[in-house]
Every structure is written in C-alpha cells, then in structure tokens.
Amino acid sequence: MADFGVTKTGFVIKSFQTILGDKADRARQMFGSDVDLRSTSAIRKLLDISSYEDLELWKGMEQLYYSNFISTASGDALDLLGSDTGIQRRFLTATGEVKFTLASPAPGRTYNLPLGTLVETDPPVQHFRTLDLVSLSDKNKEGTVAVEALNRGPQGNVAINAINKINAQFEARNLNLGTATVAVANASPTTGGDQVEDDASYRSLLTGYPRTIWTLEAVRRAVALVDGVRDCRLFDPLGGTDVSLSIFLLFAFSQRRFGTQRLLGTPYYFNILVALEPGYPWETQAGLTGVKDAVQNAIAQVRPVSIFPNILRANNVVIGVRAQIIIKSGHDKNGVIASIKDKLNQRISTLGLGNAVLFSQVQCDCMSVPGVVDVQQLHLRRSPPLLSRVSFGQSLVFQEEVIEAAIGENIDLKPNEIAVFQVDSDLIDIEVSDR
C-alpha cells in the first residue's frame, strides 16, 4: 500500500516538502549530484513553482476522493450524492418581525398572544408563526415579536406590511379577545426563504435517511422530516410479540400464538403518534395544509402496500414549578424569574415523547441563573392528563386538579405525552426574596 494517496486510513496528501524533495532528487539524477539547488538558484525557483502546482493537484485529488462520501463531501459534491439518494437540499423558512397593536382593551386585563400565534397575509396567503409570547394590555398596547414562515421556500419572503392579520381559526380557538382587536404589521420584509440549508444540516439529513422502504425506520424518518413535527413514535400492535398478554411465557410454542392476529380480508393498521411544534395546525384548513395530512402524504411512498396508518396527535402536558428562590441583594427579581423561565423553556422544549422532566435538572437550571443563591421548596407541576388518544397498554385517568409532585420527585410522562412549557402558565409560582 502506498504511503500517499488512497491508504487504509483514508487519503493521505503529499506535503510540499516531500514533493520538493522528490523533484530535487530527480534534478540531481538529471544534472549531476553537484547541481546548485540553493534557494537562490534558478533551478530551485523552477522546482518551487512546479512543486506548488503539484501540491494543488494533490489537494484536488484529496477533495475528489472525499467527495464520494456523504460524511465528508461538501458543496456541489454533496448535492450530487443527495440526488443519488433522492433527497434535494431544502430551502430555509423565511423569518422576520411583526408588531401587534391592541385596540379597545378591557381595563386591567392582559391579553397573551402565545408562542405559535398564527398570522398571515392577504391572498395568496402565506402563514407565519410567532416565536415568543407577547403580552398586551391597556398600559402596553404594542409588542414586537419574531416570526417564522410555516412553509419553506422563497414564497415566504413577503413585503413590508404584507403580514396584516391573525388567522381567524386560530383566534377563534385559542384567543379570547372579547371586544378588543389586535392589528398586525411587519415593518420590514421577511427574508431567508430563498436560501438553502447549509452543508452540516444537509449532511445530517442524508446520513440519517434510511435506505429501506416498508420499514418502521423509513416511516419514522419520513414523519420526522415533516415541518411542524417535534417528535414522533410508531406503534405496531401486530408487528411483534404482545408481552402484555397474560399467556406470555406460559404456553407451548406449538399450541398457542404469540398474540392476536388479524383476520383474513381485514385491513391492517399501525399507529403514528405525532407531537407538534407550537403554531402548526393539526387539521387542514383553508389555504393551509395541516400536519396530519402532511404526514399522510410524506409516508405514502414508504409505508407497506395495503397497510394503513392511524395518525394520532400526542397529548401536550404543560409543565410548571412552584419554588422559593433566594437571590443576592441588588439583583432584579423580575429579571431572575424571566431567566429561570427561559432556562426551563430551553430544557423542556428538547424533551421527546414520553421523556420525564427530572427534578435534578430543573434545580440545576434554577441554580445556574446569575444571582441565585438557593432554591427552596421546589415542586414540579403538570397539567391534568388528557383522555388517551392511543393506548400503549396503560390507560390514563382524567382529572381536573393540577398535579404537584413532592420535593425531589420527577414528572413521569406516558409514551403518548410530551412536555411543553408556557411562560405565562398558571402552573408557575416562583417567589423571589433577597438574601
């Protein structure tokens, strides 16, 4: 095996000094051992120039070699590998800012426009979701917040003041404005929708993409790539051993079946549990495709023939805390509370379906806020469980009272539940006092 070029450890490029040394040896063979190869000689200058040219050639060969692999290719070479896989580099979502203006508010009332508030343009309608909470009142009638287009591509780049209203269905279902009205406007155009994802994101997409069809892995990947999907889980009730049966491990293999089998001539279904990002609609509405239908379209090419999905929405469990925070004198109490909420939001937003909220992590997040000296009487809270949309072998009990865990206890979630955090939630009760 050669010391340079393609080796067992990859492609090894020949250095400039090695190339120059090889050329010097050939020059001595051609012109004699006493040839002048000092740095000031004419021959040496020629050797230097040609060595630099050869080094560039070696660099090109190295780039050509590594462009054959998804893990090391970049630019156009990575695009070609993506085309072979059948996955094109995706556009980004356009981003910008909008300003909400409140009119005719009720005295003393605060109007919260939550993360994911759906705003839109006039036809042809482009939809955007807000990326933060906005609180308006009779004393604070204006608020500016970042927005992101729901759909990727250049169509998300809209002009100044093109975003001019809250989606009517979102307002009816999620906002209770009463006699108040909220005007929407973007002072600057939204940008970025005409740009494509960078090499790192595209490489991650290609590396994790399954090379098989008609498998749970292929379906799971197709669902995860749908915009608006935070997490997903597939449940195949007849695809394996049903360990929940009382006869499991208690029967003769030649006489009893592992689990319930479907009857001949009946369709076969599997369940897809989907957790949504804030602001994305579940059901399709006028001019806006819902995540449920988008998932249905995405898996059409990878699901097995005659096997159909039940696409189900995960239960959102709002997480809150009750705690007493001791801070150093001189620190702003409201600023400390805001920082704690931001830390908790970052923590909980990364959890997947069924992942527990750990007491130790929440306590560390609170203690990591500058100015916090101690965290006392910390209790994790959760909203009541909803009626189960899909059964994973255990039923959920519906209740009205908020659940508060004891000090040191975690919030355990069912496989069909996902934790969410709302900065304006009634579950948050944080008292701050000076040391």
C-alpha positions as CSV (number, residue, x, y, z in Angstrom):
1,M,0.0,0.0,0.0
2,A,1.4,3.5,-0.9
3,D,2.3,5.9,1.7
4,F,0.4,8.7,-0.1
5,G,-2.9,8.8,-1.9
6,V,-5.6,6.3,-1.1
7,T,-4.5,4.3,2.0
8,K,-6.2,2.1,4.6
9,T,-6.7,5.2,6.8
10,G,-8.1,7.4,4.0
11,F,-6.5,9.7,1.6
12,V,-3.0,11.0,2.6
13,I,-1.9,14.1,0.8
14,K,1.8,14.5,-0.1
15,S,3.3,17.6,1.6
16,F,5.1,20.4,-0.2
17,Q,8.4,19.4,1.3
18,T,8.0,15.8,0.1
19,I,7.1,16.9,-3.4
20,L,10.1,19.3,-3.5
21,G,12.4,16.6,-2.1
22,D,11.3,14.2,-4.9
23,K,11.9,16.9,-7.6
24,A,15.3,17.7,-6.1
25,D,16.4,14.0,-6.3
26,R,15.3,13.9,-10.0
27,A,17.2,17.1,-10.7
28,R,20.4,15.5,-9.2
29,Q,19.9,12.4,-11.3
30,M,19.5,14.6,-14.4
31,F,22.1,17.3,-13.9
32,G,24.5,15.6,-11.5
33,S,24.9,15.5,-7.8
34,D,26.7,18.9,-7.7
35,V,23.8,20.8,-9.3
36,D,23.0,24.1,-7.5
37,L,19.7,23.7,-5.6
38,R,20.2,26.5,-3.2
39,S,17.1,28.7,-2.6
40,T,18.6,31.5,-4.8
41,S,19.3,29.3,-7.8
42,A,17.3,29.4,-11.0
43,I,16.6,25.6,-10.9
44,R,15.4,25.8,-7.3
45,K,13.0,28.5,-8.3
46,L,11.6,26.3,-11.1
47,L,11.3,23.4,-8.7
48,D,9.5,25.5,-6.1
49,I,6.9,26.7,-8.7
50,S,6.2,23.2,-10.1
51,S,6.0,21.8,-6.5
52,Y,3.3,24.3,-5.6
53,E,1.4,23.3,-8.8
54,D,1.7,19.6,-7.8
55,L,0.6,20.4,-4.3
56,E,-2.6,22.0,-5.7
57,L,-3.1,18.9,-7.8
58,W,-2.8,16.7,-4.6
59,K,-5.3,18.9,-2.9
60,G,-7.7,18.5,-5.8
61,M,-7.3,14.7,-5.7
62,E,-8.0,14.7,-1.9
63,Q,-11.1,16.7,-2.4
64,L,-12.2,14.4,-5.3
65,Y,-11.7,11.3,-3.1
66,Y,-13.6,12.6,-0.1
67,S,-16.4,14.0,-2.3
68,N,-17.5,10.3,-2.8
69,F,-18.8,10.0,0.8
70,I,-21.7,11.8,2.4
71,S,-19.8,12.2,5.7
72,T,-17.0,14.2,4.0
73,A,-18.5,15.7,0.8
74,S,-19.4,19.4,0.6
75,G,-21.0,21.9,-1.8
76,D,-21.9,20.6,-5.2
77,A,-20.5,17.1,-4.5
78,L,-22.8,16.7,-1.5
79,D,-25.7,17.9,-3.7
80,L,-24.9,15.1,-6.2
81,L,-24.9,12.5,-3.5
82,G,-28.2,13.8,-2.3
83,S,-29.6,13.5,-5.8
84,D,-28.5,9.9,-5.9
85,T,-30.3,9.3,-2.6
86,G,-33.4,11.1,-3.9
87,I,-33.2,14.0,-1.4
88,Q,-32.7,17.5,-2.6
89,R,-31.2,20.3,-0.4
90,R,-34.1,22.1,1.2
91,F,-35.0,25.7,1.3
92,L,-35.0,27.5,4.7
93,T,-38.0,29.2,6.2
94,A,-38.3,32.9,5.9
95,T,-38.0,34.9,9.2
96,G,-38.8,38.5,10.2
97,E,-40.7,40.5,12.9
98,V,-44.2,41.7,13.3
99,K,-45.7,44.3,15.6
100,F,-49.0,43.6,17.4
101,T,-51.1,46.7,18.3
102,L,-54.0,46.3,20.8
103,A,-57.2,48.4,20.4
104,S,-60.3,48.7,22.7
105,P,-58.8,46.7,25.6
106,A,-60.7,45.9,28.8
107,P,-59.3,47.9,31.7
108,G,-56.8,45.9,33.8
109,R,-56.8,42.8,31.5
110,T,-53.7,41.3,30.0
111,Y,-54.0,39.7,26.5
112,N,-51.5,37.0,26.0
113,L,-50.6,36.0,22.4
114,P,-48.8,32.7,22.9
115,L,-45.8,31.2,21.2
116,G,-47.0,29.9,17.9
117,T,-49.7,32.5,17.3
118,L,-50.7,32.1,13.6
119,V,-50.5,35.3,11.5
120,E,-51.0,35.6,7.7
121,T,-51.0,37.8,4.6
122,D,-53.8,38.6,2.1
123,P,-54.3,36.1,-0.7
124,P,-52.2,34.3,-1.9
125,V,-52.0,33.6,1.8
126,Q,-48.6,33.0,3.5
127,H,-48.7,31.8,7.1
128,F,-46.3,32.6,9.8
129,R,-46.0,31.6,13.5
130,T,-44.6,33.7,16.3
131,L,-41.5,32.5,18.2
132,D,-42.2,34.1,21.6
133,L,-45.0,35.2,23.9
134,V,-46.4,38.7,23.6
135,S,-48.4,40.2,26.4
136,L,-50.6,43.3,25.7
137,S,-52.7,45.4,28.0
138,D,-54.2,48.9,28.2
139,K,-50.9,50.1,29.6
140,N,-48.8,48.3,27.0
141,K,-50.7,48.2,23.7
142,E,-47.8,47.3,21.4
143,G,-45.4,44.4,21.2
144,T,-42.9,43.2,18.6
145,V,-42.0,39.5,18.2
146,A,-40.0,37.3,15.7
147,V,-42.0,35.2,13.2
148,E,-41.1,32.3,11.0
149,A,-42.9,31.0,7.9
150,L,-44.7,27.7,8.2
151,N,-43.7,26.7,4.7
152,R,-40.1,26.6,3.3
153,G,-39.1,28.4,0.2
154,P,-39.0,31.9,-1.4
155,Q,-42.7,32.4,-1.2
156,G,-42.2,33.1,2.5
157,N,-40.3,36.3,1.6
158,V,-43.1,38.9,1.8
159,A,-43.0,42.7,1.5
160,I,-43.4,45.3,4.2
161,N,-46.8,45.3,5.9
162,A,-47.9,42.2,4.0
163,I,-48.5,40.3,7.2
164,N,-51.6,42.1,8.4
165,K,-53.9,39.8,10.5
166,I,-54.2,36.9,12.9
167,N,-55.5,33.7,11.4
168,A,-59.3,33.6,12.0
169,Q,-59.5,30.0,13.1
170,F,-56.5,30.3,15.4
171,E,-58.1,33.4,17.0
172,A,-61.4,31.7,17.5
173,R,-59.9,28.5,19.0
174,N,-57.0,29.9,21.1
175,L,-57.6,33.6,21.8
176,N,-60.4,35.2,23.8
177,L,-60.1,38.9,22.8
178,G,-63.7,39.8,23.5
179,T,-64.3,43.3,22.3
180,A,-60.6,44.0,21.8
181,T,-58.9,43.8,18.5
182,V,-55.2,43.2,17.6
183,A,-53.7,44.7,14.5
184,V,-50.6,43.1,12.9
185,A,-47.9,44.6,10.7
186,N,-44.4,43.8,9.6
187,A,-42.2,46.9,9.4
188,S,-39.6,45.1,7.4
189,P,-39.8,42.4,4.7
190,T,-39.3,38.8,5.8
191,T,-36.1,37.2,4.4
192,G,-34.2,34.0,4.1
193,G,-36.7,31.8,2.4
194,D,-34.7,31.8,-0.9
195,Q,-31.6,30.4,0.9
196,V,-30.9,26.6,1.2
197,E,-29.7,24.7,4.3
198,D,-26.0,24.5,4.9
199,D,-23.8,21.5,4.4
200,A,-23.9,20.4,8.0
201,S,-27.7,20.3,8.1
202,Y,-28.0,18.6,4.7
203,R,-25.3,16.1,5.6
204,S,-27.2,15.2,8.8
205,L,-30.3,14.7,6.8
206,L,-28.6,12.4,4.3
207,T,-26.7,10.4,6.9
208,G,-29.7,9.6,8.9
209,Y,-32.0,8.8,6.0
210,P,-33.0,5.1,5.8
211,R,-32.1,3.2,2.6
212,T,-35.0,0.9,3.0
213,I,-38.7,1.2,2.4
214,W,-41.7,-0.5,4.1
215,T,-40.0,-0.5,7.5
216,L,-40.8,1.4,10.7
217,E,-37.5,3.2,10.4
218,A,-38.3,4.5,7.0
219,V,-41.8,5.7,8.0
220,R,-40.4,7.3,11.2
221,R,-37.8,9.2,9.3
222,A,-40.4,10.4,6.8
223,V,-42.6,11.6,9.6
224,A,-39.8,13.4,11.4
225,L,-38.9,15.4,8.3
226,V,-42.4,17.0,8.1
227,D,-42.3,20.6,9.1
228,G,-44.1,21.1,12.4
229,V,-43.3,17.7,13.8
230,R,-41.4,18.0,17.1
231,D,-41.2,14.2,17.8
232,C,-42.9,11.1,16.6
233,R,-43.4,7.5,17.7
234,L,-44.6,4.5,15.8
235,F,-46.6,1.7,17.4
236,D,-47.2,-1.6,15.6
237,P,-49.7,-3.6,17.6
238,L,-49.3,-6.8,15.5
239,G,-45.7,-6.4,14.4
240,G,-44.2,-8.4,17.3
241,T,-44.7,-10.3,20.4
242,D,-47.5,-9.0,22.6
243,V,-45.9,-9.2,26.0
244,S,-48.9,-7.7,27.7
245,L,-50.9,-10.9,27.3
246,S,-51.3,-13.0,30.4
247,I,-50.2,-16.1,28.5
248,F,-46.8,-14.6,27.6
249,L,-44.0,-17.1,28.5
250,L,-46.7,-19.5,29.8
251,F,-47.6,-21.5,26.7
252,A,-46.3,-24.2,24.4
253,F,-44.9,-22.8,21.1
254,S,-46.6,-25.4,19.0
255,Q,-50.0,-24.9,20.5
256,R,-50.5,-21.2,21.2
257,R,-50.0,-18.0,19.3
258,F,-47.8,-15.1,20.5
259,G,-50.5,-12.5,20.2
260,T,-53.7,-11.5,18.4
261,Q,-53.6,-11.9,14.7
262,R,-55.7,-10.0,12.2
263,L,-58.5,-11.8,10.3
264,L,-58.0,-12.5,6.6
265,G,-59.5,-9.8,4.4
266,T,-59.4,-7.1,7.1
267,P,-57.1,-4.1,6.7
268,Y,-54.0,-3.8,8.8
269,Y,-53.2,-0.6,10.7
270,F,-50.3,0.8,12.6
271,N,-50.3,3.9,14.8
272,I,-48.2,7.0,14.3
273,L,-48.1,9.3,17.3
274,V,-47.1,12.9,16.4
275,A,-46.1,15.8,18.7
276,L,-46.4,19.3,17.2
277,E,-44.3,22.4,17.2
278,P,-46.3,25.4,18.5
279,G,-48.3,27.2,15.8
280,Y,-48.6,24.4,13.3
281,P,-52.2,23.3,12.8
282,W,-53.2,19.7,13.1
283,E,-56.1,19.7,10.7
284,T,-56.1,21.1,7.3
285,Q,-57.9,24.5,6.9
286,A,-58.5,26.9,4.0
287,G,-55.2,27.6,2.3
288,L,-53.1,25.7,4.9
289,T,-52.2,22.0,5.0
290,G,-52.4,20.5,8.4
291,V,-49.6,18.4,9.9
292,K,-51.8,15.3,9.8
293,D,-52.3,15.5,6.1
294,A,-48.7,16.4,5.5
295,V,-47.6,13.3,7.4
296,Q,-50.1,11.2,5.4
297,N,-48.5,12.5,2.1
298,A,-45.0,12.1,3.4
299,I,-45.3,8.4,4.2
300,A,-47.2,7.4,1.1
301,Q,-44.1,6.1,-0.6
302,V,-42.5,4.3,2.3
303,R,-45.4,2.6,4.1
304,P,-46.2,-1.0,3.1
305,V,-48.8,-1.6,0.5
306,S,-52.3,-2.3,2.0
307,I,-51.1,-1.4,5.5
308,F,-52.6,1.9,6.6
309,P,-51.6,4.4,9.3
310,N,-53.7,5.8,12.2
311,I,-52.1,9.2,12.6
312,L,-52.7,10.4,16.1
313,R,-51.8,13.6,17.9
314,A,-49.8,13.4,21.1
315,N,-51.1,14.9,24.4
316,N,-49.3,18.1,25.4
317,V,-48.5,18.2,29.1
318,V,-47.9,21.7,30.4
319,I,-45.1,21.7,33.0
320,G,-44.7,24.3,35.7
321,V,-42.9,24.8,39.0
322,R,-43.5,26.1,42.5
323,A,-40.4,27.3,44.3
324,Q,-38.9,29.9,46.6
325,I,-35.8,31.5,45.1
326,I,-33.2,33.2,47.3
327,I,-31.1,35.8,45.4
328,K,-28.2,38.1,46.2
329,S,-29.1,41.7,47.1
330,G,-29.1,44.1,44.2
331,H,-30.3,41.6,41.5
332,D,-33.6,42.3,39.7
333,K,-36.3,39.9,40.9
334,N,-38.3,40.1,37.7
335,G,-35.1,39.5,35.7
336,V,-34.2,36.4,37.7
337,I,-37.7,35.0,37.2
338,A,-37.5,35.7,33.4
339,S,-34.1,33.9,33.3
340,I,-35.4,30.9,35.1
341,K,-38.4,30.6,32.8
342,D,-36.0,30.9,29.8
343,K,-33.8,28.1,31.2
344,L,-36.8,25.9,31.8
345,N,-38.2,26.6,28.4
346,Q,-34.9,25.5,26.7
347,R,-34.8,22.4,28.8
348,I,-38.3,21.2,28.4
349,S,-38.5,22.1,24.6
350,T,-35.8,19.5,23.9
351,L,-37.6,16.6,25.5
352,G,-39.2,13.9,23.3
353,L,-42.3,11.8,23.6
354,G,-42.5,10.1,27.0
355,N,-39.4,11.7,28.4
356,A,-39.6,12.6,32.1
357,V,-39.0,16.0,33.5
358,L,-36.2,15.5,36.1
359,F,-36.2,17.3,39.3
360,S,-32.4,17.5,39.4
361,Q,-32.1,19.1,36.0
362,V,-34.8,21.7,36.9
363,Q,-33.0,22.5,40.1
364,C,-29.6,22.9,38.3
365,D,-31.2,25.2,35.8
366,C,-32.6,27.4,38.5
367,M,-29.2,27.5,40.4
368,S,-27.3,28.4,37.2
369,V,-29.1,31.7,36.9
370,P,-26.8,34.6,37.9
371,G,-27.7,36.0,41.3
372,V,-29.5,32.9,42.6
373,V,-28.1,31.7,46.0
374,D,-30.5,28.9,46.9
375,V,-33.6,27.1,45.6
376,Q,-36.1,26.0,48.3
377,Q,-39.4,24.2,48.3
378,L,-39.1,23.2,44.7
379,H,-42.1,21.3,43.4
380,L,-42.6,20.2,39.8
381,R,-46.1,20.6,38.4
382,R,-48.0,19.2,35.4
383,S,-51.4,19.8,33.9
384,P,-54.0,17.1,34.2
385,P,-53.6,14.1,31.9
386,L,-55.9,14.2,28.8
387,L,-58.0,11.3,27.7
388,S,-55.7,8.9,25.8
389,R,-55.7,9.2,22.1
390,V,-53.7,6.0,21.7
391,S,-53.3,3.1,24.1
392,F,-49.9,1.8,24.9
393,G,-51.1,-0.8,27.3
394,Q,-51.9,1.6,30.2
395,S,-54.9,3.8,30.5
396,L,-54.8,7.4,31.6
397,V,-57.0,8.7,34.3
398,F,-58.7,12.1,33.6
399,Q,-58.9,14.5,36.4
400,E,-59.4,18.3,36.9
401,E,-56.9,19.1,39.6
402,V,-53.3,20.1,38.8
403,I,-50.8,17.5,39.8
404,E,-47.9,18.7,42.0
405,A,-45.0,16.4,42.7
406,A,-43.3,16.2,46.1
407,I,-39.9,17.7,46.6
408,G,-37.3,15.6,44.8
409,E,-39.8,13.8,42.6
410,N,-39.8,13.8,38.8
411,I,-42.7,14.3,36.4
412,D,-43.0,10.9,34.6
413,L,-44.9,11.0,31.3
414,K,-46.8,8.3,29.4
415,P,-45.5,7.3,25.9
416,N,-48.2,9.4,24.3
417,E,-47.4,12.5,26.3
418,I,-44.9,15.3,25.6
419,A,-43.8,18.1,28.0
420,V,-44.4,21.7,27.0
421,F,-43.6,24.9,28.8
422,Q,-45.6,28.1,28.8
423,V,-44.1,31.2,30.3
424,D,-47.5,32.6,31.2
425,S,-48.8,29.3,32.6
426,D,-50.8,29.3,35.9
427,L,-48.7,26.3,37.0
428,I,-45.7,28.6,37.6
429,D,-45.5,30.0,41.1
430,I,-42.0,31.4,41.8
431,E,-41.4,33.6,44.8
432,V,-38.1,35.6,44.9
433,S,-36.6,37.1,48.0
434,D,-33.3,38.8,48.8
435,R,-30.7,37.0,50.9
